[in-house]
């Protein structure tokens, strides 16, 4: 427990009375007090007195004490007020309520965050999720979205503080530091939250980190988790979105798992199967035999939905020139891109080759 939390509460109570208010730990160390001069003093006799009857208000040494009992029913701290009269008794109880509430909130926040992190990292058994959720009064069936923010290059620890300010509801939203570059945001949403709304949240995150810390990021978004037990899968989807996007959508900085399309399937294929597919598709010549200009023409043709006229206009070439190039591709590969089935095969082959290239560079 952070003593800073206690001191923040005590400082706020200071203006309510001229009496001394404070907190000591179970060993009698004064850890928080309106009178700064008393900080660090040791009152072991007072601690023994309070520990002997920690369920009641106790007076000792011209002060009134009330113990704060932990979750395991043991004495952790005690609040105190100067004096042994009725006013001191009332002030002590008032301070007890404020400090105990602050302690409970802090511990629940900390424990809930650790709990959620253990879930997404698969560090907790499925059966224990329900037990722990009940202990923490944590809703198990609330819809939640996962945003995984990966910083480009060296990570900035200040990113966590910026994100926590963006998501101040610490009982429903969690900002979790995963490693030096990755931060996960678990955000509670409504059942009718749309993909567009999730993208807007991600865009706000990206813009804020760029504006305040000049950070470049890639953000992966998982599907909405309808139940706490599915949260780990949603987190893995956000990871996959970043990994797949790095291969097939290199220009995108926000990738939604639901929009990965066929790239998601290719990414899960064994490399040997991908190599067999390419060898079967390109029986005449390898896909590597196509030069950069030809590949550029092919990609433009796909971008314009296999429309010869529109593609030739975008390439600033005559329609017959494009037709000639397509015929050349047909002779080289045996695939006529003007036929829909052939175009699909070729598009998938290009993606498979891109995937294999990424794996090769990663292995080096």
Backbone torsions as a table, in degrees:
resi	resn	phi	psi	omega
1	UNK	NA	134.9	-177.8
2	UNK	-84.8	126.5	177.7
3	UNK	-65.1	-23.7	178.9
4	UNK	-61.3	-34.6	178.5
5	UNK	-63.5	-45.0	178.1
6	UNK	-61.2	-45.7	-176.6
7	UNK	-63.3	-36.6	177.7
8	UNK	-60.4	-41.4	179.7
9	UNK	-70.0	-44.7	-178.7
10	UNK	-60.2	-41.6	179.4
11	UNK	-61.9	-38.5	178.9
12	UNK	-68.1	-29.7	179.9
13	UNK	-82.5	-14.5	-173.5
14	UNK	-58.8	-37.7	-176.9
15	UNK	-73.6	-11.6	-176.6
16	UNK	-82.4	-17.2	-176.3
17	UNK	-158.5	160.2	175.2
18	UNK	-95.8	1.5	177.1
19	UNK	-77.5	153.3	175.6
20	UNK	-75.5	131.6	176.1
21	UNK	-125.8	147.0	179.6
22	UNK	-172.4	-175.2	-179.4
23	UNK	-135.8	135.1	171.7
24	UNK	-121.5	154.8	179.2
25	UNK	-88.1	-176.6	-174.3
26	UNK	-68.2	-16.4	177.8
27	UNK	-93.4	-1.5	178.6
28	UNK	92.9	9.3	177.8
29	UNK	-80.9	127.2	177.4
30	UNK	-76.8	112.6	-174.8
31	UNK	-103.1	-14.5	178.5
32	UNK	-155.4	140.3	-177.6
33	UNK	-165.6	147.5	175.7
34	UNK	-70.3	-26.1	174.9
35	UNK	-96.6	101.9	-174.4
36	UNK	-58.7	-27.4	-178.4
37	UNK	-64.0	-23.8	-178.7
38	UNK	-85.4	-13.2	-179.3
39	UNK	-59.0	130.2	179.0
40	UNK	92.4	-10.1	177.4
41	UNK	-67.0	154.2	-179.1
42	UNK	-115.1	125.3	179.3
43	UNK	-123.2	69.0	-177.1
44	UNK	-62.9	-34.4	179.7
45	UNK	-66.7	-39.2	178.0
46	UNK	-65.3	-38.7	178.9
47	UNK	-62.9	-40.8	177.8
48	UNK	-64.6	-41.3	179.8
49	UNK	-62.2	-46.2	179.8
50	UNK	-67.1	-40.7	-179.0
51	UNK	-64.9	-25.2	179.8
52	UNK	-72.2	-23.2	179.1
53	UNK	-149.5	64.9	-171.2
54	UNK	-76.4	1.4	176.6
55	UNK	-95.9	4.7	-177.1
56	UNK	-131.8	168.0	174.0
57	UNK	-81.7	131.2	-173.6
58	UNK	-122.7	139.6	174.1
59	UNK	-109.1	139.9	-178.7
60	UNK	-165.3	131.4	174.6
61	UNK	57.5	44.3	179.3
62	UNK	63.8	28.0	176.3
63	UNK	-140.4	156.5	178.4
64	UNK	-114.5	131.3	-173.3
65	UNK	-121.3	149.6	171.6
66	UNK	-141.7	122.4	-176.2
67	UNK	-73.0	147.1	171.5
68	UNK	-105.7	118.8	-175.3
69	UNK	-96.8	135.5	179.8
70	UNK	-77.7	179.1	-176.6
71	UNK	-64.4	-25.2	179.3
72	UNK	-95.2	19.3	176.6
73	UNK	63.2	40.3	174.4
74	UNK	-126.1	154.6	-175.0
75	UNK	-75.6	119.1	-178.0
76	UNK	-107.7	-47.6	-178.0
77	UNK	-141.5	170.7	172.2
78	UNK	-143.2	138.0	173.5
79	UNK	-92.0	156.8	178.7
80	UNK	-144.4	155.6	175.6
81	UNK	-133.6	143.5	-179.3
82	UNK	-67.3	133.7	178.9
83	UNK	103.7	167.0	179.5
84	UNK	-125.7	14.9	-177.7
85	UNK	-91.1	-172.8	-177.9
86	UNK	-66.2	-35.8	178.5
87	UNK	-62.8	-44.5	178.6
88	UNK	-61.3	-39.0	178.7
89	UNK	-61.5	-46.0	-179.1
90	UNK	-66.4	-42.9	180.0
91	UNK	-65.1	-36.7	179.2
92	UNK	-63.8	-44.0	179.4
93	UNK	-66.6	-39.5	178.5
94	UNK	-62.8	-44.1	178.8
95	UNK	-65.2	-38.1	178.9
96	UNK	-59.5	-46.4	-179.4
97	UNK	-61.0	-46.0	-177.8
98	UNK	-65.5	-45.3	-178.1
99	UNK	-69.5	-41.6	-178.7
100	UNK	-65.0	-40.2	177.3
101	UNK	-63.2	-42.4	179.4
102	UNK	-64.4	-41.4	178.5
103	UNK	-63.2	-45.2	179.9
104	UNK	-62.3	-44.7	-179.8
105	UNK	-62.5	-44.6	-178.9
106	UNK	-61.6	-46.6	-176.4
107	UNK	-68.9	-39.3	178.7
108	UNK	-65.3	-41.5	178.8
109	UNK	-61.0	-47.9	-178.4
110	UNK	-65.1	-47.3	-177.8
111	UNK	-66.5	-38.0	178.9
112	UNK	-65.1	-42.0	179.1
113	UNK	-62.6	-44.5	177.6
114	UNK	-63.2	-40.1	178.9
115	UNK	-60.3	-48.5	-179.4
116	UNK	-64.8	-40.7	179.5
117	UNK	-64.0	-39.7	177.2
118	UNK	-63.1	-34.3	179.3
119	UNK	-67.1	-51.5	-174.9
120	UNK	-69.5	-24.0	179.3
121	UNK	-93.1	6.2	-179.6
122	UNK	58.7	38.9	179.3
123	UNK	-103.2	18.3	179.8
124	UNK	-143.5	139.7	-179.3
125	UNK	-70.9	144.9	-179.2
126	UNK	-53.3	-40.7	-179.2
127	UNK	-66.5	-31.3	-179.6
128	UNK	-75.4	-20.5	179.4
129	UNK	-60.0	-45.5	-178.3
130	UNK	-65.7	-41.8	-178.8
131	UNK	-63.4	-48.9	-177.8
132	UNK	-67.1	-38.1	179.3
133	UNK	-61.8	-38.5	178.6
134	UNK	-67.2	-40.2	178.8
135	UNK	-62.8	-36.8	-176.4
136	UNK	-93.4	5.4	-177.5
137	UNK	54.2	47.0	-174.3
138	UNK	-103.2	125.1	-179.5
139	UNK	-67.7	127.6	-176.8
140	UNK	-90.0	-23.9	-173.7
141	UNK	-112.0	21.1	175.9
142	UNK	-80.4	136.6	178.0
143	UNK	-67.9	135.4	-177.8
144	UNK	-137.0	144.0	176.8
145	UNK	-110.5	150.2	178.6
146	UNK	-118.8	127.2	173.8
147	UNK	-115.5	124.0	176.4
148	UNK	-107.0	115.4	-178.1
149	UNK	-101.9	117.8	178.6
150	UNK	-111.1	121.1	-179.6
151	UNK	-81.9	137.4	178.0
152	UNK	-77.3	131.3	-178.9
153	UNK	75.3	-147.7	-178.0
154	UNK	-72.0	132.5	-177.3
155	UNK	-75.5	153.6	177.6
156	UNK	-112.6	119.3	-177.5
157	UNK	-63.6	-22.2	179.9
158	UNK	-68.0	-15.5	179.7
159	UNK	-59.7	-36.5	-179.7
160	UNK	-63.5	-43.6	179.7
161	UNK	-63.5	-42.2	179.0
162	UNK	-62.2	-43.9	-178.5
163	UNK	-68.8	-36.0	177.4
164	UNK	-64.6	-34.5	176.0
165	UNK	-69.1	-30.1	178.6
166	UNK	-74.0	-28.8	-178.1
167	UNK	-123.7	76.9	-172.4
168	UNK	-76.2	-15.2	-179.2
169	UNK	-76.6	89.5	-171.8
170	UNK	-79.6	-1.1	175.1
171	UNK	-94.2	-20.0	-178.4
172	UNK	-117.2	-29.3	-178.2
173	UNK	-114.7	142.1	-175.8
174	UNK	-131.0	129.0	175.9
175	UNK	-107.5	112.9	-171.6
176	UNK	-119.6	124.2	176.0
177	UNK	-78.7	120.7	-177.6
178	UNK	-93.4	-48.5	176.2
179	UNK	-155.6	-162.3	-175.0
180	UNK	-62.5	-30.3	-174.9
181	UNK	-113.4	-19.5	-172.8
182	UNK	-106.0	135.2	173.4
183	UNK	-130.3	130.6	178.8
184	UNK	-105.3	137.2	174.7
185	UNK	-115.5	120.7	175.8
186	UNK	-103.6	110.1	-174.1
187	UNK	-115.8	127.6	175.4
188	UNK	-75.4	131.9	-177.6
189	UNK	-126.3	-178.6	176.6
190	UNK	-95.4	163.9	-177.1
191	UNK	-66.2	-21.0	-178.5
192	UNK	-105.3	18.2	177.1
193	UNK	-64.0	132.4	-176.0
194	UNK	-96.6	166.0	176.5
195	UNK	-61.3	-38.6	180.0
196	UNK	-62.0	-38.6	179.2
197	UNK	-67.5	-38.2	176.9
198	UNK	-64.9	-39.8	178.4
199	UNK	-64.1	-37.3	178.9
200	UNK	-65.0	-40.3	177.3
201	UNK	-62.0	-45.1	180.0
202	UNK	-62.4	-40.2	179.0
203	UNK	-64.1	-38.8	177.8
204	UNK	-64.8	-41.4	177.6
205	UNK	-60.5	-49.0	-178.6
206	UNK	-59.6	-47.0	-177.4
207	UNK	-66.3	-39.1	-179.1
208	UNK	-66.5	-45.3	179.5
209	UNK	-65.6	-34.5	178.4
210	UNK	-69.5	-42.7	-176.6
211	UNK	-71.6	-40.1	-173.8
212	UNK	-90.2	-33.6	-175.9
213	UNK	-123.5	1.5	-178.4
214	UNK	57.0	37.1	-178.5
215	UNK	-92.4	138.3	170.1
216	UNK	-97.6	131.0	-175.3
217	UNK	-133.8	160.7	167.2
218	UNK	-122.0	132.2	-175.2
219	UNK	-119.8	124.9	175.6
220	UNK	-103.3	139.1	-179.3
221	UNK	-121.1	125.8	176.8
222	UNK	-89.3	171.4	175.3
223	UNK	-70.3	157.7	-178.6
224	UNK	-68.7	128.1	178.1
225	UNK	-85.9	124.2	-178.8
226	UNK	-86.4	-16.5	-177.9
227	UNK	-143.0	151.1	-176.9
228	UNK	-57.6	-35.3	-178.1
229	UNK	-67.7	-18.2	-179.2
230	UNK	-93.0	0.2	-173.8
231	UNK	-64.5	-36.2	179.5
232	UNK	-63.4	-39.3	178.7
233	UNK	-65.5	-39.9	178.8
234	UNK	-64.3	-39.5	176.9
235	UNK	-63.3	-43.1	178.5
236	UNK	-63.2	-34.7	176.9
237	UNK	-63.9	-39.9	178.1
238	UNK	-64.6	-38.8	175.6
239	UNK	-63.0	-46.1	180.0
240	UNK	-61.6	-39.3	179.8
241	UNK	-57.8	-43.9	178.9
242	UNK	-66.7	-45.2	-177.3
243	UNK	-65.0	-43.6	-180.0
244	UNK	-70.5	-40.6	178.7
245	UNK	-61.3	-33.5	179.4
246	UNK	-64.2	-25.3	-178.9
247	UNK	-91.9	-47.6	-169.8
248	UNK	-104.6	-22.7	-179.4
249	UNK	-129.4	65.5	-172.3
250	UNK	-64.9	-20.9	-177.9
251	UNK	-87.7	-15.3	-178.7
252	UNK	-81.4	141.0	176.9
253	UNK	-109.5	-10.0	174.9
254	UNK	-128.8	118.6	-176.5
255	UNK	-124.1	124.1	177.5
256	UNK	-95.5	129.9	-178.6
257	UNK	-54.7	-37.7	-177.5
258	UNK	-68.6	-18.3	-177.5
259	UNK	-101.0	9.7	-176.8
260	UNK	-71.6	-28.1	177.4
261	UNK	62.5	-140.9	-174.4
262	UNK	-68.6	-22.0	178.0
263	UNK	-58.7	-34.8	179.3
264	UNK	-64.0	-38.4	179.9
265	UNK	-70.3	-44.4	-179.0
266	UNK	-62.0	-39.4	-177.7
267	UNK	-61.5	-24.5	-177.4
268	UNK	-92.9	-2.4	-178.0
269	UNK	-82.6	145.8	173.6
270	UNK	-66.1	145.9	-178.3
271	UNK	-62.4	-34.4	179.3
272	UNK	-62.4	-39.4	178.5
273	UNK	-66.8	-37.4	177.9
274	UNK	-64.4	-41.9	179.8
275	UNK	-65.5	-39.6	177.3
276	UNK	-63.1	-42.5	179.6
277	UNK	-59.9	-45.6	-179.4
278	UNK	-64.4	-39.5	-179.4
279	UNK	-68.3	-31.4	179.0
280	UNK	-77.1	-34.8	-179.1
281	UNK	-73.4	-44.9	-176.5
282	UNK	-104.1	75.5	-178.9
283	UNK	-73.4	-34.5	-177.0
284	UNK	-75.2	-57.1	-178.9
285	UNK	-139.2	151.9	177.2
286	UNK	-67.0	153.5	176.7
287	UNK	-62.1	-24.6	179.4
288	UNK	-70.5	-12.0	179.5
289	UNK	-76.5	-12.4	179.7
290	UNK	-80.6	129.4	-178.6
291	UNK	-79.3	172.8	-174.9
292	UNK	-61.8	-40.4	-179.3
293	UNK	-64.2	-41.0	179.5
294	UNK	-65.1	-43.6	178.5
295	UNK	-63.9	-37.2	177.2
296	UNK	-62.9	-43.4	177.8
297	UNK	-61.3	-43.4	-179.3
298	UNK	-62.1	-46.3	-178.9
299	UNK	-63.7	-38.9	176.8
300	UNK	-64.6	-37.9	178.9
301	UNK	-63.3	-40.6	177.3
302	UNK	-68.3	-41.2	-179.1
303	UNK	-61.2	-29.7	-178.6
304	UNK	-102.0	27.7	171.7
305	UNK	55.2	40.5	175.5
306	UNK	63.3	24.3	179.3
307	UNK	-91.9	112.8	-175.5
308	UNK	-64.1	-45.9	-177.0
309	UNK	-63.5	-46.1	-178.6
310	UNK	-66.3	-40.6	-179.8
311	UNK	-64.7	-44.4	179.8
312	UNK	-62.6	-34.5	178.3
313	UNK	-67.8	-42.0	179.7
314	UNK	-68.7	-30.3	179.9
315	UNK	-87.6	-5.7	-178.1
316	UNK	59.0	41.8	176.4
317	UNK	-127.3	161.2	177.5
318	UNK	-69.4	149.9	-179.3
319	UNK	-57.0	-40.5	-178.7
320	UNK	-65.8	-31.7	177.3
321	UNK	-64.0	-42.6	178.7
322	UNK	-65.8	-41.6	178.5
323	UNK	-60.4	-41.2	178.3
324	UNK	-61.1	-42.1	179.5
325	UNK	-65.0	-39.4	179.4
326	UNK	-66.4	-36.2	176.6
327	UNK	-65.9	-39.0	178.6
328	UNK	-62.4	-41.8	178.2
329	UNK	-63.3	-38.9	179.3
330	UNK	-62.1	-41.9	-180.0
331	UNK	-67.0	-37.7	-178.5
332	UNK	-72.4	-40.4	-171.3
333	UNK	-110.8	-18.2	-175.4
334	UNK	81.7	6.5	-179.0
335	UNK	-114.7	128.5	177.4
336	UNK	-97.9	106.3	-174.3
337	UNK	-67.0	-11.9	176.6
338	UNK	-77.3	-12.9	174.8
339	UNK	-94.4	129.3	-173.0
340	UNK	-56.9	-46.7	-178.1
341	UNK	-61.7	-42.3	178.6
342	UNK	-66.0	-38.1	179.9
343	UNK	-63.6	-40.2	179.1
344	UNK	-62.9	-46.6	-179.9
345	UNK	-59.3	-43.8	-178.3
346	UNK	-66.5	-40.8	179.6
347	UNK	-61.6	-45.3	178.7
348	UNK	-63.9	-40.3	179.6
349	UNK	-61.5	-40.6	177.6
350	UNK	-62.1	-41.0	180.0
351	UNK	-68.4	-39.2	178.1
352	UNK	-63.1	-42.5	179.2
353	UNK	-64.2	-38.6	178.1
354	UNK	-64.2	-40.5	178.9
355	UNK	-63.7	-45.6	179.4
356	UNK	-62.8	-39.6	178.5
357	UNK	-61.7	-41.1	179.8
358	UNK	-66.1	-37.0	178.7
359	UNK	-68.2	-38.2	179.0
360	UNK	-65.2	-44.3	-179.7
361	UNK	-68.3	-32.5	178.9
362	UNK	-69.6	-33.3	-177.5
363	UNK	-76.1	-19.7	-177.4
364	UNK	-75.2	NA	NA
